[in-house]
Amino acid sequence: DMLALRIIQLGGTPLINPEDWFKETNCGYDAPSDPFVKKILAQNIHGEQCAIGVYTRLLEIVKDKDPVTYNMVLTILAQEVEHEEDLQALDEDLEALMMRYQ
């Protein structure tokens, strides 16, 4: 919602069709190919890391040019970092459980 509203405020048109999201993505989308939780976690961690890179680059682009967008992207980046950390913690917990029950 935040991004869509800002795109409209800047005179653009947000992508509303999910098919377009897959075409225009910066990070691509890898549908889970293996149902093993560890593999799915790895895919999600990779996606979060890519998003962190995208938002970091966007911060550099709007820095000192658009404080509203800068602050919005900074908020989103913080959320992405938190998501990545949460997924990493889950992965570590899963690894510990797997080692315990080998």
Backbone as XML, in Angstrom:
<?xml version="1.0"?>
<chain id="A" units="angstrom">
  <residue number="1" name="ASP">
    <atom name="N" x="0.808" y="-1.193" z="0.000"/>
    <atom name="CA" x="0.000" y="0.000" z="0.000"/>
    <atom name="C" x="0.859" y="1.268" z="0.000"/>
  </residue>
  <residue number="2" name="MET">
    <atom name="N" x="1.916" y="1.247" z="0.807"/>
    <atom name="CA" x="2.789" y="2.412" z="0.903"/>
    <atom name="C" x="3.399" y="2.757" z="-0.447"/>
  </residue>
  <residue number="3" name="LEU">
    <atom name="N" x="3.930" y="1.738" z="-1.101"/>
    <atom name="CA" x="4.576" y="1.975" z="-2.393"/>
    <atom name="C" x="3.577" y="2.419" z="-3.446"/>
  </residue>
  <residue number="4" name="ALA">
    <atom name="N" x="2.433" y="1.760" z="-3.496"/>
    <atom name="CA" x="1.423" y="2.101" z="-4.503"/>
    <atom name="C" x="0.972" y="3.548" z="-4.335"/>
  </residue>
  <residue number="5" name="LEU">
    <atom name="N" x="0.716" y="3.955" z="-3.109"/>
    <atom name="CA" x="0.288" y="5.335" z="-2.857"/>
    <atom name="C" x="1.371" y="6.325" z="-3.278"/>
  </residue>
  <residue number="6" name="ARG">
    <atom name="N" x="2.623" y="6.020" z="-2.970"/>
    <atom name="CA" x="3.712" y="6.933" z="-3.335"/>
    <atom name="C" x="3.879" y="7.010" z="-4.847"/>
  </residue>
  <residue number="7" name="ILE">
    <atom name="N" x="3.735" y="5.887" z="-5.535"/>
    <atom name="CA" x="3.818" y="5.884" z="-6.998"/>
    <atom name="C" x="2.741" y="6.789" z="-7.578"/>
  </residue>
  <residue number="8" name="ILE">
    <atom name="N" x="1.531" y="6.705" z="-7.043"/>
    <atom name="CA" x="0.428" y="7.559" z="-7.509"/>
    <atom name="C" x="0.733" y="9.024" z="-7.211"/>
  </residue>
  <residue number="9" name="GLN">
    <atom name="N" x="1.231" y="9.318" z="-6.005"/>
    <atom name="CA" x="1.571" y="10.695" z="-5.637"/>
    <atom name="C" x="2.606" y="11.290" z="-6.583"/>
  </residue>
  <residue number="10" name="LEU">
    <atom name="N" x="3.492" y="10.451" z="-7.083"/>
    <atom name="CA" x="4.541" y="10.922" z="-7.994"/>
    <atom name="C" x="4.100" y="10.920" z="-9.454"/>
  </residue>
  <residue number="11" name="GLY">
    <atom name="N" x="2.819" y="10.580" z="-9.691"/>
    <atom name="CA" x="2.278" y="10.627" z="-11.048"/>
    <atom name="C" x="2.391" y="9.336" z="-11.830"/>
  </residue>
  <residue number="12" name="GLY">
    <atom name="N" x="2.785" y="8.274" z="-11.175"/>
    <atom name="CA" x="2.916" y="6.985" z="-11.856"/>
    <atom name="C" x="1.685" y="6.121" z="-11.672"/>
  </residue>
  <residue number="13" name="THR">
    <atom name="N" x="1.751" y="4.947" z="-12.233"/>
    <atom name="CA" x="0.672" y="3.973" z="-12.117"/>
    <atom name="C" x="1.254" y="2.689" z="-11.534"/>
  </residue>
  <residue number="14" name="PRO">
    <atom name="N" x="0.794" y="2.311" z="-10.344"/>
    <atom name="CA" x="1.324" y="1.076" z="-9.751"/>
    <atom name="C" x="0.843" y="-0.155" z="-10.514"/>
  </residue>
  <residue number="15" name="LEU">
    <atom name="N" x="1.630" y="-1.197" z="-10.459"/>
    <atom name="CA" x="1.237" y="-2.464" z="-11.068"/>
    <atom name="C" x="0.216" y="-3.132" z="-10.150"/>
  </residue>
  <residue number="16" name="ILE">
    <atom name="N" x="-0.966" y="-3.419" z="-10.690"/>
    <atom name="CA" x="-2.006" y="-4.035" z="-9.866"/>
    <atom name="C" x="-2.299" y="-5.476" z="-10.270"/>
  </residue>
  <residue number="17" name="ASN">
    <atom name="N" x="-1.807" y="-5.884" z="-11.416"/>
    <atom name="CA" x="-2.027" y="-7.236" z="-11.904"/>
    <atom name="C" x="-0.860" y="-8.119" z="-11.460"/>
  </residue>
  <residue number="18" name="PRO">
    <atom name="N" x="-1.129" y="-9.175" z="-10.675"/>
    <atom name="CA" x="-0.034" y="-10.036" z="-10.211"/>
    <atom name="C" x="0.847" y="-10.585" z="-11.330"/>
  </residue>
  <residue number="19" name="GLU">
    <atom name="N" x="0.291" y="-10.812" z="-12.505"/>
    <atom name="CA" x="1.114" y="-11.287" z="-13.623"/>
    <atom name="C" x="2.198" y="-10.266" z="-13.965"/>
  </residue>
  <residue number="20" name="ASP">
    <atom name="N" x="1.865" y="-8.983" z="-13.847"/>
    <atom name="CA" x="2.848" y="-7.933" z="-14.108"/>
    <atom name="C" x="3.945" y="-7.918" z="-13.042"/>
  </residue>
  <residue number="21" name="TRP">
    <atom name="N" x="3.590" y="-8.277" z="-11.819"/>
    <atom name="CA" x="4.584" y="-8.310" z="-10.746"/>
    <atom name="C" x="5.709" y="-9.265" z="-11.109"/>
  </residue>
  <residue number="22" name="PHE">
    <atom name="N" x="5.336" y="-10.422" z="-11.677"/>
    <atom name="CA" x="6.346" y="-11.422" z="-12.034"/>
    <atom name="C" x="7.220" y="-10.944" z="-13.193"/>
  </residue>
  <residue number="23" name="LYS">
    <atom name="N" x="6.638" y="-10.154" z="-14.101"/>
    <atom name="CA" x="7.398" y="-9.645" z="-15.246"/>
    <atom name="C" x="8.354" y="-8.526" z="-14.843"/>
  </residue>
  <residue number="24" name="GLU">
    <atom name="N" x="7.934" y="-7.696" z="-13.908"/>
    <atom name="CA" x="8.680" y="-6.482" z="-13.567"/>
    <atom name="C" x="9.536" y="-6.605" z="-12.304"/>
  </residue>
  <residue number="25" name="THR">
    <atom name="N" x="9.561" y="-7.752" z="-11.691"/>
    <atom name="CA" x="10.288" y="-7.927" z="-10.434"/>
    <atom name="C" x="11.790" y="-7.692" z="-10.594"/>
  </residue>
  <residue number="26" name="ASN">
    <atom name="N" x="12.387" y="-7.147" z="-9.564"/>
    <atom name="CA" x="13.840" y="-6.974" z="-9.533"/>
    <atom name="C" x="14.547" y="-8.255" z="-9.104"/>
  </residue>
  <residue number="27" name="CYS">
    <atom name="N" x="13.845" y="-9.094" z="-8.390"/>
    <atom name="CA" x="14.470" y="-10.284" z="-7.800"/>
    <atom name="C" x="13.985" y="-11.595" z="-8.406"/>
  </residue>
  <residue number="28" name="GLY">
    <atom name="N" x="13.022" y="-11.530" z="-9.284"/>
    <atom name="CA" x="12.483" y="-12.762" z="-9.838"/>
    <atom name="C" x="11.633" y="-13.490" z="-8.816"/>
  </residue>
  <residue number="29" name="TYR">
    <atom name="N" x="11.077" y="-14.592" z="-9.223"/>
    <atom name="CA" x="10.302" y="-15.424" z="-8.308"/>
    <atom name="C" x="10.607" y="-16.874" z="-8.619"/>
  </residue>
  <residue number="30" name="ASP">
    <atom name="N" x="11.091" y="-17.579" z="-7.627"/>
    <atom name="CA" x="11.354" y="-19.003" z="-7.764"/>
    <atom name="C" x="10.291" y="-19.749" z="-6.980"/>
  </residue>
  <residue number="31" name="ALA">
    <atom name="N" x="9.374" y="-20.378" z="-7.698"/>
    <atom name="CA" x="8.371" y="-21.196" z="-7.027"/>
    <atom name="C" x="9.095" y="-22.331" z="-6.315"/>
  </residue>
  <residue number="32" name="PRO">
    <atom name="N" x="8.646" y="-22.670" z="-5.116"/>
    <atom name="CA" x="9.303" y="-23.770" z="-4.407"/>
    <atom name="C" x="9.315" y="-25.036" z="-5.260"/>
  </residue>
  <residue number="33" name="SER">
    <atom name="N" x="10.491" y="-25.580" z="-5.459"/>
    <atom name="CA" x="10.623" y="-26.787" z="-6.273"/>
    <atom name="C" x="10.834" y="-28.022" z="-5.404"/>
  </residue>
  <residue number="34" name="ASP">
    <atom name="N" x="11.095" y="-27.798" z="-4.133"/>
    <atom name="CA" x="11.338" y="-28.885" z="-3.194"/>
    <atom name="C" x="10.530" y="-28.578" z="-1.933"/>
  </residue>
  <residue number="35" name="PRO">
    <atom name="N" x="9.674" y="-29.504" z="-1.492"/>
    <atom name="CA" x="8.825" y="-29.218" z="-0.332"/>
    <atom name="C" x="9.562" y="-29.259" z="1.008"/>
  </residue>
  <residue number="36" name="PHE">
    <atom name="N" x="10.843" y="-29.616" z="1.006"/>
    <atom name="CA" x="11.600" y="-29.675" z="2.253"/>
    <atom name="C" x="11.717" y="-28.270" z="2.842"/>
  </residue>
  <residue number="37" name="VAL">
    <atom name="N" x="11.362" y="-28.138" z="4.107"/>
    <atom name="CA" x="11.312" y="-26.831" z="4.767"/>
    <atom name="C" x="12.639" y="-26.086" z="4.644"/>
  </residue>
  <residue number="38" name="LYS">
    <atom name="N" x="13.739" y="-26.786" z="4.779"/>
    <atom name="CA" x="15.053" y="-26.127" z="4.710"/>
    <atom name="C" x="15.271" y="-25.477" z="3.345"/>
  </residue>
  <residue number="39" name="LYS">
    <atom name="N" x="14.828" y="-26.133" z="2.294"/>
    <atom name="CA" x="14.957" y="-25.582" z="0.939"/>
    <atom name="C" x="14.068" y="-24.352" z="0.776"/>
  </residue>
  <residue number="40" name="ILE">
    <atom name="N" x="12.850" y="-24.425" z="1.289"/>
    <atom name="CA" x="11.931" y="-23.286" z="1.197"/>
    <atom name="C" x="12.488" y="-22.101" z="1.985"/>
  </residue>
  <residue number="41" name="LEU">
    <atom name="N" x="13.026" y="-22.369" z="3.165"/>
    <atom name="CA" x="13.650" y="-21.296" z="3.949"/>
    <atom name="C" x="14.801" y="-20.659" z="3.176"/>
  </residue>
  <residue number="42" name="ALA">
    <atom name="N" x="15.631" y="-21.477" z="2.552"/>
    <atom name="CA" x="16.765" y="-20.947" z="1.783"/>
    <atom name="C" x="16.277" y="-20.053" z="0.647"/>
  </residue>
  <residue number="43" name="GLN">
    <atom name="N" x="15.215" y="-20.471" z="-0.042"/>
    <atom name="CA" x="14.666" y="-19.647" z="-1.124"/>
    <atom name="C" x="14.143" y="-18.323" z="-0.583"/>
  </residue>
  <residue number="44" name="ASN">
    <atom name="N" x="13.459" y="-18.380" z="0.558"/>
    <atom name="CA" x="12.915" y="-17.157" z="1.139"/>
    <atom name="C" x="14.013" y="-16.233" z="1.648"/>
  </residue>
  <residue number="45" name="ILE">
    <atom name="N" x="15.049" y="-16.798" z="2.232"/>
    <atom name="CA" x="16.183" y="-15.985" z="2.689"/>
    <atom name="C" x="16.826" y="-15.287" z="1.494"/>
  </residue>
  <residue number="46" name="HIS">
    <atom name="N" x="17.011" y="-16.025" z="0.419"/>
    <atom name="CA" x="17.581" y="-15.434" z="-0.796"/>
    <atom name="C" x="16.696" y="-14.281" z="-1.297"/>
  </residue>
  <residue number="47" name="GLY">
    <atom name="N" x="15.380" y="-14.475" z="-1.287"/>
    <atom name="CA" x="14.460" y="-13.423" z="-1.724"/>
    <atom name="C" x="14.552" y="-12.182" z="-0.854"/>
  </residue>
  <residue number="48" name="GLU">
    <atom name="N" x="14.640" y="-12.381" z="0.455"/>
    <atom name="CA" x="14.764" y="-11.240" z="1.368"/>
    <atom name="C" x="16.089" y="-10.515" z="1.147"/>
  </residue>
  <residue number="49" name="GLN">
    <atom name="N" x="17.160" y="-11.266" z="0.934"/>
    <atom name="CA" x="18.462" y="-10.643" z="0.692"/>
    <atom name="C" x="18.448" y="-9.831" z="-0.597"/>
  </residue>
  <residue number="50" name="CYS">
    <atom name="N" x="17.771" y="-10.339" z="-1.607"/>
    <atom name="CA" x="17.651" y="-9.588" z="-2.857"/>
    <atom name="C" x="16.864" y="-8.302" z="-2.619"/>
  </residue>
  <residue number="51" name="ALA">
    <atom name="N" x="15.742" y="-8.405" z="-1.892"/>
    <atom name="CA" x="14.926" y="-7.222" z="-1.601"/>
    <atom name="C" x="15.734" y="-6.190" z="-0.819"/>
  </residue>
  <residue number="52" name="ILE">
    <atom name="N" x="16.538" y="-6.643" z="0.123"/>
    <atom name="CA" x="17.392" y="-5.730" z="0.891"/>
    <atom name="C" x="18.332" y="-4.984" z="-0.052"/>
  </residue>
  <residue number="53" name="GLY">
    <atom name="N" x="18.897" y="-5.682" z="-1.005"/>
    <atom name="CA" x="19.772" y="-5.040" z="-1.985"/>
    <atom name="C" x="19.038" y="-4.022" z="-2.836"/>
  </residue>
  <residue number="54" name="VAL">
    <atom name="N" x="17.832" y="-4.371" z="-3.271"/>
    <atom name="CA" x="17.032" y="-3.462" z="-4.103"/>
    <atom name="C" x="16.702" y="-2.193" z="-3.332"/>
  </residue>
  <residue number="55" name="TYR">
    <atom name="N" x="16.224" y="-2.343" z="-2.096"/>
    <atom name="CA" x="15.853" y="-1.161" z="-1.314"/>
    <atom name="C" x="17.077" y="-0.340" z="-0.918"/>
  </residue>
  <residue number="56" name="THR">
    <atom name="N" x="18.207" y="-0.981" z="-0.702"/>
    <atom name="CA" x="19.443" y="-0.248" z="-0.404"/>
    <atom name="C" x="19.852" y="0.610" z="-1.600"/>
  </residue>
  <residue number="57" name="ARG">
    <atom name="N" x="19.769" y="0.034" z="-2.799"/>
    <atom name="CA" x="20.099" y="0.807" z="-4.013"/>
    <atom name="C" x="19.102" y="1.948" z="-4.216"/>
  </residue>
  <residue number="58" name="LEU">
    <atom name="N" x="17.834" y="1.690" z="-3.937"/>
    <atom name="CA" x="16.816" y="2.731" z="-4.080"/>
    <atom name="C" x="17.081" y="3.884" z="-3.114"/>
  </residue>
  <residue number="59" name="LEU">
    <atom name="N" x="17.526" y="3.565" z="-1.906"/>
    <atom name="CA" x="17.879" y="4.624" z="-0.951"/>
    <atom name="C" x="18.951" y="5.541" z="-1.524"/>
  </residue>
  <residue number="60" name="GLU">
    <atom name="N" x="19.953" y="4.959" z="-2.157"/>
    <atom name="CA" x="21.028" y="5.760" z="-2.750"/>
    <atom name="C" x="20.502" y="6.655" z="-3.871"/>
  </residue>
  <residue number="61" name="ILE">
    <atom name="N" x="19.537" y="6.158" z="-4.621"/>
    <atom name="CA" x="18.980" y="6.933" z="-5.739"/>
    <atom name="C" x="18.205" y="8.149" z="-5.240"/>
  </residue>
  <residue number="62" name="VAL">
    <atom name="N" x="17.385" y="7.967" z="-4.185"/>
    <atom name="CA" x="16.512" y="9.064" z="-3.739"/>
    <atom name="C" x="17.135" y="9.925" z="-2.638"/>
  </residue>
  <residue number="63" name="LYS">
    <atom name="N" x="18.285" y="9.498" z="-2.129"/>
    <atom name="CA" x="18.964" y="10.241" z="-1.060"/>
    <atom name="C" x="19.177" y="11.689" z="-1.485"/>
  </residue>
  <residue number="64" name="ASP">
    <atom name="N" x="18.832" y="12.605" z="-0.616"/>
    <atom name="CA" x="18.990" y="14.044" z="-0.843"/>
    <atom name="C" x="18.143" y="14.582" z="-1.997"/>
  </residue>
  <residue number="65" name="LYS">
    <atom name="N" x="17.241" y="13.761" z="-2.557"/>
    <atom name="CA" x="16.387" y="14.215" z="-3.658"/>
    <atom name="C" x="14.911" y="14.163" z="-3.298"/>
  </residue>
  <residue number="66" name="ASP">
    <atom name="N" x="14.523" y="13.157" z="-2.513"/>
    <atom name="CA" x="13.108" y="12.934" z="-2.210"/>
    <atom name="C" x="13.004" y="12.368" z="-0.793"/>
  </residue>
  <residue number="67" name="PRO">
    <atom name="N" x="12.927" y="13.252" z="0.211"/>
    <atom name="CA" x="12.926" y="12.779" z="1.599"/>
    <atom name="C" x="11.718" y="11.909" z="1.957"/>
  </residue>
  <residue number="68" name="VAL">
    <atom name="N" x="10.582" y="12.139" z="1.326"/>
    <atom name="CA" x="9.395" y="11.324" z="1.618"/>
    <atom name="C" x="9.637" y="9.882" z="1.179"/>
  </residue>
  <residue number="69" name="THR">
    <atom name="N" x="10.087" y="9.722" z="-0.063"/>
    <atom name="CA" x="10.366" y="8.377" z="-0.568"/>
    <atom name="C" x="11.520" y="7.752" z="0.207"/>
  </residue>
  <residue number="70" name="TYR">
    <atom name="N" x="12.529" y="8.534" z="0.527"/>
    <atom name="CA" x="13.673" y="8.020" z="1.281"/>
    <atom name="C" x="13.216" y="7.412" z="2.604"/>
  </residue>
  <residue number="71" name="ASN">
    <atom name="N" x="12.406" y="8.144" z="3.350"/>
    <atom name="CA" x="11.935" y="7.647" z="4.650"/>
    <atom name="C" x="11.037" y="6.426" z="4.496"/>
  </residue>
  <residue number="72" name="MET">
    <atom name="N" x="10.213" y="6.404" z="3.456"/>
    <atom name="CA" x="9.349" y="5.265" z="3.200"/>
    <atom name="C" x="10.201" y="4.027" z="2.890"/>
  </residue>
  <residue number="73" name="VAL">
    <atom name="N" x="11.186" y="4.181" z="2.026"/>
    <atom name="CA" x="12.050" y="3.060" z="1.647"/>
    <atom name="C" x="12.875" y="2.603" z="2.849"/>
  </residue>
  <residue number="74" name="LEU">
    <atom name="N" x="13.297" y="3.529" z="3.676"/>
    <atom name="CA" x="14.046" y="3.178" z="4.881"/>
    <atom name="C" x="13.198" y="2.297" z="5.803"/>
  </residue>
  <residue number="75" name="THR">
    <atom name="N" x="11.920" y="2.625" z="5.931"/>
    <atom name="CA" x="10.994" y="1.823" z="6.733"/>
    <atom name="C" x="10.839" y="0.425" z="6.148"/>
  </residue>
  <residue number="76" name="ILE">
    <atom name="N" x="10.653" y="0.359" z="4.844"/>
    <atom name="CA" x="10.496" y="-0.941" z="4.179"/>
    <atom name="C" x="11.777" y="-1.758" z="4.312"/>
  </residue>
  <residue number="77" name="LEU">
    <atom name="N" x="12.921" y="-1.116" z="4.150"/>
    <atom name="CA" x="14.204" y="-1.812" z="4.272"/>
    <atom name="C" x="14.355" y="-2.418" z="5.668"/>
  </residue>
  <residue number="78" name="ALA">
    <atom name="N" x="13.982" y="-1.672" z="6.688"/>
    <atom name="CA" x="14.070" y="-2.189" z="8.060"/>
    <atom name="C" x="13.196" y="-3.431" z="8.222"/>
  </residue>
  <residue number="79" name="GLN">
    <atom name="N" x="12.020" y="-3.421" z="7.606"/>
    <atom name="CA" x="11.135" y="-4.587" z="7.663"/>
    <atom name="C" x="11.761" y="-5.782" z="6.949"/>
  </residue>
  <residue number="80" name="GLU">
    <atom name="N" x="12.367" y="-5.538" z="5.802"/>
    <atom name="CA" x="13.000" y="-6.622" z="5.045"/>
    <atom name="C" x="14.168" y="-7.222" z="5.823"/>
  </residue>
  <residue number="81" name="VAL">
    <atom name="N" x="14.954" y="-6.380" z="6.471"/>
    <atom name="CA" x="16.072" y="-6.870" z="7.286"/>
    <atom name="C" x="15.537" y="-7.731" z="8.429"/>
  </residue>
  <residue number="82" name="GLU">
    <atom name="N" x="14.470" y="-7.277" z="9.062"/>
    <atom name="CA" x="13.863" y="-8.053" z="10.148"/>
    <atom name="C" x="13.357" y="-9.402" z="9.636"/>
  </residue>
  <residue number="83" name="HIS">
    <atom name="N" x="12.717" y="-9.407" z="8.477"/>
    <atom name="CA" x="12.233" y="-10.666" z="7.893"/>
    <atom name="C" x="13.396" y="-11.622" z="7.638"/>
  </residue>
  <residue number="84" name="GLU">
    <atom name="N" x="14.474" y="-11.088" z="7.067"/>
    <atom name="CA" x="15.635" y="-11.928" z="6.756"/>
    <atom name="C" x="16.241" y="-12.500" z="8.033"/>
  </residue>
  <residue number="85" name="GLU">
    <atom name="N" x="16.332" y="-11.686" z="9.067"/>
    <atom name="CA" x="16.874" y="-12.159" z="10.346"/>
    <atom name="C" x="15.983" y="-13.240" z="10.949"/>
  </residue>
  <residue number="86" name="ASP">
    <atom name="N" x="14.662" y="-13.050" z="10.874"/>
    <atom name="CA" x="13.721" y="-14.051" z="11.387"/>
    <atom name="C" x="13.874" y="-15.375" z="10.645"/>
  </residue>
  <residue number="87" name="LEU">
    <atom name="N" x="13.987" y="-15.300" z="9.322"/>
    <atom name="CA" x="14.145" y="-16.518" z="8.526"/>
    <atom name="C" x="15.477" y="-17.201" z="8.822"/>
  </residue>
  <residue number="88" name="GLN">
    <atom name="N" x="16.534" y="-16.414" z="8.995"/>
    <atom name="CA" x="17.841" y="-16.985" z="9.343"/>
    <atom name="C" x="17.758" y="-17.707" z="10.693"/>
  </residue>
  <residue number="89" name="ALA">
    <atom name="N" x="17.053" y="-17.105" z="11.653"/>
    <atom name="CA" x="16.904" y="-17.725" z="12.974"/>
    <atom name="C" x="16.125" y="-19.035" z="12.869"/>
  </residue>
  <residue number="90" name="LEU">
    <atom name="N" x="15.076" y="-19.046" z="12.066"/>
    <atom name="CA" x="14.321" y="-20.282" z="11.849"/>
    <atom name="C" x="15.209" y="-21.353" z="11.232"/>
  </residue>
  <residue number="91" name="ASP">
    <atom name="N" x="16.001" y="-20.957" z="10.263"/>
    <atom name="CA" x="16.896" y="-21.901" z="9.601"/>
    <atom name="C" x="17.908" y="-22.477" z="10.598"/>
  </residue>
  <residue number="92" name="GLU">
    <atom name="N" x="18.455" y="-21.625" z="11.442"/>
    <atom name="CA" x="19.409" y="-22.088" z="12.451"/>
    <atom name="C" x="18.740" y="-23.026" z="13.451"/>
  </residue>
  <residue number="93" name="ASP">
    <atom name="N" x="17.517" y="-22.691" z="13.868"/>
    <atom name="CA" x="16.778" y="-23.560" z="14.787"/>
    <atom name="C" x="16.495" y="-24.913" z="14.147"/>
  </residue>
  <residue number="94" name="LEU">
    <atom name="N" x="16.103" y="-24.900" z="12.890"/>
    <atom name="CA" x="15.830" y="-26.143" z="12.177"/>
    <atom name="C" x="17.100" y="-26.983" z="12.070"/>
  </residue>
  <residue number="95" name="GLU">
    <atom name="N" x="18.205" y="-26.344" z="11.773"/>
    <atom name="CA" x="19.488" y="-27.051" z="11.676"/>
    <atom name="C" x="19.843" y="-27.699" z="13.010"/>
  </residue>
  <residue number="96" name="ALA">
    <atom name="N" x="19.637" y="-26.975" z="14.108"/>
    <atom name="CA" x="19.932" y="-27.518" z="15.438"/>
    <atom name="C" x="19.041" y="-28.722" z="15.739"/>
  </residue>
  <residue number="97" name="LEU">
    <atom name="N" x="17.771" y="-28.638" z="15.380"/>
    <atom name="CA" x="16.861" y="-29.769" z="15.590"/>
    <atom name="C" x="17.272" y="-30.977" z="14.760"/>
  </residue>
  <residue number="98" name="MET">
    <atom name="N" x="17.653" y="-30.723" z="13.528"/>
    <atom name="CA" x="18.058" y="-31.820" z="12.653"/>
    <atom name="C" x="19.320" y="-32.501" z="13.190"/>
  </residue>
  <residue number="99" name="MET">
    <atom name="N" x="20.250" y="-31.729" z="13.710"/>
    <atom name="CA" x="21.481" y="-32.292" z="14.270"/>
    <atom name="C" x="21.162" y="-33.104" z="15.527"/>
  </residue>
  <residue number="100" name="ARG">
    <atom name="N" x="20.225" y="-32.621" z="16.288"/>
    <atom name="CA" x="19.856" y="-33.273" z="17.542"/>
    <atom name="C" x="19.243" y="-34.649" z="17.313"/>
  </residue>
  <residue number="101" name="TYR">
    <atom name="N" x="18.477" y="-34.781" z="16.246"/>
    <atom name="CA" x="17.745" y="-36.025" z="16.002"/>
    <atom name="C" x="18.361" y="-36.883" z="14.907"/>
  </residue>
  <residue number="102" name="GLN">
    <atom name="N" x="19.627" y="-36.721" z="14.655"/>
    <atom name="CA" x="20.298" y="-37.571" z="13.656"/>
    <atom name="C" x="20.674" y="-38.894" z="14.252"/>
  </residue>
</chain>
